[in-house]
Amino acid sequence: MNLPLFIARHIYSDDNGKRKISRPAVRIAMAGVAIGLAVMIISVGVVVGFKHTVRDKVVGFGSHLVVADFMTLQSGEQYPVCMDDSMVNVLRSIKGVEHVQRYAYKQGMLKTDSDFLGVMFKGVGPDFDPSFLKDNLVEGEVPVFSDEKSTNQLLISKPIADKLRLKAGERIFAYFIGDNDVRTRRFTIAGIYETNMKRFDEALCFTDIYTTVRLNSWEKDQATGAEMTISDFERLDEMGTAVAAQVNRTIDKYGETYSSTTVKQANPQIFAWLDLLDLNVWIILALMTAVAGVTMISGLLIIILERTQMIGTMKALGAKNSTIRHTFLWFAVFIIGKGMLIGNLLGIGLCLLQQFTGLVKLDPSSYYVSTVPIELNPLWILLLNAATLLVSIFILIAPSYLISHIHPARSIRYE
């Protein structure tokens, strides 16, 4: 039989014993653990949810990996590269690649009777994955894009639609400046999307890749490049190296040089900013653990002092210091356990409330999202609970040695 656990359980469950223990001390210690764990769960849920939401939006516009002409990736100017079926098949054959889609850019200008706006037209074909745009669609529909003919369908963002006062179903003229002429196309607004990624929303619209290739006066098998989606984002750097080894510095039949880049390399500022959020989480975890530890130490010391007579009696009956220390550590475990239960209910409950109601709002122009995103991961919650329990008990080991300084004869007479 575990004697310290047996005694601790009786002390904790005994109503008469409870009255001898300072209730405020126990409640404060329990509250410290509960609030600390709840804040940690909320912090991790918010930061992970925010990072994944923003990351998915950046990936939605540019995919995980891009293969294009070397000069395109270096200068930002649009240079064509051969992206025929054989090249696409080579990219699809790389282990870990989930999807490949061709694209072609063309700069142009949208004009209404009273306004005009310079935008970038992104041409995509039937291999384009529309799921990201469908998730962020606010009006109309995402058209079926073609690589064989021009459907004259255009998908624009809400900021562009607001500036030009356009709605889905309306028609608009677009002007494209070539080497020696100006070309005009008339498009129908098929749909309007909004991602709150200001950098992309204010400049990008989608149409057929057939149209952008023709406007660039490129060959049918040429494009700006190919976007690649991988199955595991955590392997992005590894996959970037594998793709680079496969295609970088190879020459197409037109004499253009292939090159590749990852979404992190293409958007270093955004991902550097997201990585800084990890530091904030670690600081919050450290502060909340310290708060929980200090309140538990204070509570344990008060409990030990109020149980001085019991400690003296146990020593007089032959109990070792280690046995008494383990008794109070088990008692602390009961307090920590109840505090963790309350903390889990509070933290997970608030996370679910935000997840399903979007109660807390954000400024999308600054944070790229309109509500605070939450992502609950059972593994993270289990790790936080385990770490809280282990760290709290570890912190209490040193204060528990106060028991060894209590003298049986004096403590029995302690009032």
VOVEXBA-617613 format. One record per residue (C-alpha): x, y, z; residue in three letters. Coordinates in steps of 0.2 Angstrom, whole numbers, plus 5000, padded with zeros to 4 digits. Each point is the difference from the previous one (the first is absolute). Last residue first. Example, Ala and Ser with C-alpha at 12.3 -4.5 7.8 and 13.67 -1.06 7.14 Angstrom:
# VOVEXBA-617613
506849955036Ser;499449835003Ala;
END
This chain:
# VOVEXBA-617613
499751325091Glu;501549894999Tyr;500249895015Arg;500249854988Ile;501150104990Ser;501350035014Arg;500249825004Ala;500049944982Pro;501350124993His;499550074983Ile;501650034989His;499749854989Ser;498350064995Ile;500850154992Leu;500649884987Tyr;498350014991Ser;500550174994Pro;501449924989Ala;498849874992Ile;498650124996Leu;500850064984Ile;500149834993Phe;498249975004Ile;499550154990Ser;501249964986Val;499349824998Leu;498150055001Leu;500250154988Thr;501149904988Ala;498749854999Ala;498650124998Asn;500950104986Leu;500549844992Leu;498249945000Leu;499350164993Ile;501350004986Trp;499649824995Leu;498150045000Pro;500350144988Asn;498850155001Leu;500150134986Glu;499350175003Ile;499950154988Pro;499750175007Val;498750084989Thr;500250114984Ser;501749934994Val;501450074991Tyr;500750085016Tyr;500250184996Ser;498750044986Ser;498949865008Pro;499850105016Asp;499549865013Leu;498449945007Lys;499749905016Val;498349915000Leu;500449894985Gly;498549895005Thr;500649824997Phe;501850015003Gln;499950145013Gln;498849905011Leu;501149844997Leu;501550095006Cys;499150075015Leu;499549835005Gly;501749924997Ile;500850135012Gly;498649995013Leu;499749825000Leu;501949964999Asn;500450135014Gly;498649925012Ile;500849834997Leu;501750075003Met;499550085016Gly;499349845006Lys;501649904996Gly;501150145008Ile;499049995016Ile;500149805000Phe;501850014995Val;500350125015Ala;499349875012Phe;501249874992Trp;501450125003Leu;499450025018Phe;500149815003Thr;501649984990His;500850135012Arg;499449905015Ile;500749844994Thr;501650084996Ser;500250085017Asn;499849825008Lys;498549955010Ala;500449935017Gly;498550045010Leu;500850165007Ala;500350054982Lys;498149984996Met;499650105015Thr;501150144995Gly;499350004983Ile;498350015006Met;500450145012Gln;500850104986Thr;498549984988Arg;499750184999Glu;501850044996Leu;500049864987Ile;498450074992Ile;500750174999Ile;501649944992Leu;499049904987Leu;498950154996Gly;501450124997Ser;501049874990Ile;498449964989Met;499750194997Thr;501850024995Val;500049854988Gly;498450054992Ala;500650184997Val;501749934993Ala;499149884989Thr;499050144993Met;501550114997Leu;501049864991Ala;498549954989Leu;499850194996Ile;501850024995Ile;500049844990Trp;498550064990Val;500750174997Asn;501649914993Leu;498949904988Asp;499250154993Leu;501750064993Leu;499849854988Asp;498550084993Leu;500950174996Trp;501449904992Ala;498749914989Phe;499250174995Ile;501750084996Gln;500749854991Pro;498649994987Asn;500849924984Ala;501349905010Gln;498749945012Lys;498849954985Val;501549904993Thr;501050034985Thr;500449924984Ser;501150034984Ser;499949954982Tyr;501150084987Thr;499350064983Glu;500849944984Gly;498449974990Tyr;500149815002Lys;500150025019Asp;501750015009Ile;500449925017Thr;500850115013Arg;498749955014Asn;498949864995Val;500349845011Gln;501250065013Ala;498950155003Ala;498549895002Val;500849895013Ala;500750165009Thr;498350085001Gly;499349835006Met;501250005015Glu;499650185003Asp;498149975000Leu;500049845010Arg;499050085014Glu;498750054986Phe;499649824997Asp;499049944985Ser;500850124987Ile;499250124989Thr;500950064984Met;499850164990Glu;500649994982Ala;500850144990Gly;499850174990Thr;499349894986Ala;500549934983Gln;499349854991Asp;498850104990Lys;501450124994Glu;500150175008Trp;499250174993Ser;499850065018Asn;498150034996Leu;499949834993Arg;500749925016Val;498950115011Thr;498449944990Thr;500449825000Tyr;500450005018Ile;498250055003Asp;499650135013Thr;500450055018Phe;500250175008Cys;501550075011Leu;500550175006Ala;499050065015Glu;499649835006Asp;501849945000Phe;500950125011Arg;498450035010Lys;499949825006Met;498250025006Asn;499549854990Thr;498650074990Glu;499249934984Tyr;498950074987Ile;499249894986Gly;499649984982Ala;500450184995Ile;499849994981Thr;501550064990Phe;500350114984Arg;501750004993Arg;501050144993Thr;501849994993Arg;501250154999Val;501350004987Asp;501949994996Asn;500849905014Asp;498449965009Gly;498950105012Ile;498549915006Phe;498350085003Tyr;498549925009Ala;498250054997Phe;498649955012Ile;498449905001Arg;498949985015Glu;499449835006Gly;500850015017Ala;500150185006Lys;501150154996Leu;500250175008Arg;501850024993Leu;500850025018Lys;498849895008Asp;500249864987Ala;501950015002Ile;499949995019Pro;498849864998Lys;501249894989Ser;499749964982Ile;499649844991Leu;499950034981Leu;499149904986Gln;500450044982Asn;499849814996Thr;501650004990Ser;500549844992Lys;501149855002Glu;500850025017Asp;498350035009Ser;499450065017Phe;498349945008Val;499350155008Pro;500150035019Val;498250065005Glu;499150165003Gly;500350105017Glu;501049985016Val;501249864995Leu;501449965012Asn;499749815002Asp;499749994981Lys;501650094997Leu;501049875010Phe;499149864993Ser;500350054982Pro;501449884996Asp;500650044982Phe;500249864988Asp;498750074989Pro;501150154996Gly;500750155009Val;500350184994Gly;500550135013Lys;499650174995Phe;500950145010Met;499150165003Val;500050184995Gly;498450095004Leu;498850114990Phe;498550115005Asp;498550094992Ser;499449904986Asp;500849845006Thr;501849954997Lys;501149855005Leu;501850024996Met;501349874995Gly;501549905006Gln;500149824994Lys;500449845011Tyr;500049824994Ala;499649845010Tyr;500249825000Arg;499449885013Gln;500849865010Val;499349905014His;500549885014Glu;501950004999Val;500849895013Gly;501049894989Lys;500450104984Ile;499049924985Ser;498850155000Arg;501550114995Leu;500549894986Val;498249984994Asn;499950194999Val;501650014989Met;499349874988Ser;498350084999Asp;500750174995Asp;500750145011Met;501350084989Cys;500650165008Val;499450184997Pro;500750155008Tyr;499050115011Gln;501050135010Glu;500249975019Gly;501950014998Ser;500749855007Gln;498549884999Leu;499650054983Thr;501850004994Met;500249825005Phe;498449954991Asp;498749915010Ala;499749865013Val;499050055015Val;499849915017Leu;498850005014His;498550094990Ser;500050184995Gly;498350085004Phe;499449865011Gly;501749985008Val;499950175007Val;498249975006Lys;500549835008Asp;501550095009Arg;498850135007Val;498849875007Thr;501449885006His;500950145009Lys;498450075008Phe;499349835005Gly;501749955008Val;500150175009Val;498250005006Val;500049825006Gly;501750025009Val;499450165009Ser;498349925004Ile;500849845008Ile;501350105009Met;498750135007Val;498949855006Ala;501649925008Leu;500550155010Gly;498250045005Ile;499749835007Ala;501749985008Val;499850175009Gly;498249975004Ala;500549845009Met;501450095010Ala;498850145004Ile;498649885006Arg;501249905011Val;500750165008Ala;498350075002Pro;499449845008Arg;501350015014Ser;500149825005Ile;499149955017Lys;498350004992Arg;500649884987Lys;500549885013Gly;498250005007Asn;499349974982Asp;501249864997Asp;500349974982Ser;501750084998Tyr;500749945017Ile;499449824996His;500750004983Arg;501750075007Ala;500049875013Ile;499849864987Phe;501250074988Leu;501350025013Pro;499749825006Leu;500149924983Asn;499449825004Met;
END
